[in-house]
Structures are given as structure tokens and as C-alpha cells.
Amino acid sequence: MRTPLLGPVIGLLALVVGVGLGLWLDPTVPPWVQPYLPIAVVAALDAVFGGVHAMLDGRFDAKVFVVSFVSNVLVAALIVLLGDALGVGAQLSTAVVVVLGIRIFSNAAAIRRHLFKA
């Protein structure tokens, strides 16, 4: 019999282990990756908030979440790469952050409404 809390507990444990390893190993980011890292983090956060929203609505699918997570990060990085190639990297980075930020806040509002009925 599978307990309903097993998935979130494993996810939380993985998060704690990952943060602990990051603090202990103190990795450095190569200079060529630095322009893409903030955009990748925002894209990943968009997928996470979308996944939580889908879970609360009862329509979460792990396969859809993984594909969304990876594709969000890749598309956002490719847009920034294209912007760098065209010489407008900062403008396209801002555009990506604005669009993904709107989606994150929209999902956060839906999560808030679901949890607090407000």
C-alpha cells in the first residue's frame, strides 16, 4: 500500500540533500554559463509552480512535469543564446524573466486561492 505523503517526503528529502551537497561542495559556475543560470532558475521555478498548481487541481502528471521542466529551461536558455548572438541578450533575458514571472505569479495566485480559499 502506497502512502499519499511518500512522494512529497521523498521530494523534500531530495531537496535537503541537494542543498546540503551544494553548500558542502561549494561549486563554481563557469563564466560561459553565468548569463544563462538566472534564466534557467526562473524557468525551472515556473515549471515547479505549475506542477504544484496542477497537483492541487488534481491533474498532475509526472511525465508532463518533467517534459515541462526540461523544455522550459532549454527554451529560455536558447532565447538568451539567440539574444546574445543578435547583440540584444539583455533585452531578451528581461523579456523571458517578465513572461515567466507573470506565469509564476499567476500559478502562485491559483495556489493561494486553492489553499486559503481567498
Protein Blocks (a to p, Z undefined) as FASTA:
>chain_A
ZZfklmmmmmmmmmmmmmmmmmmnopaddfklmmmmmmmmmmmmmmmmmmmmmmmnopac
fklmmmmmmmmmmmmmmmmmmmmmnopmmmmmmmmmmmmmmmmmmmmmmmmmmmnoZZ
